[in-house]
Amino acid sequence: MSIENPSKLENWRKKYGTSVIAVSCLCSLITSWGNNWILTCFLGLGVLICGTIGISDITSRNKKI
């Protein structure tokens, strides 16, 4: 078995992927504010959950370095 080094894109995706999803949920939340309250609540939860996971991913990766 050979061990391959992950690419830079893969490392970036592991560290910042959920943060990018949280930012995209936030942009969608702002544009849909008031039009559909179910979608607004769903996107708000997405911002909170993905943002929390993203922050914990970034801080855990910085502690390893």
Buried (B, 14 or more C-beta within 10 A) or exposed (E): EEEEEEEEEEEEEEBBBBBEBBBBBBEBBEEBEEEEEEEBEBBBEBBEBBBEBBEEBBEEEEEEE
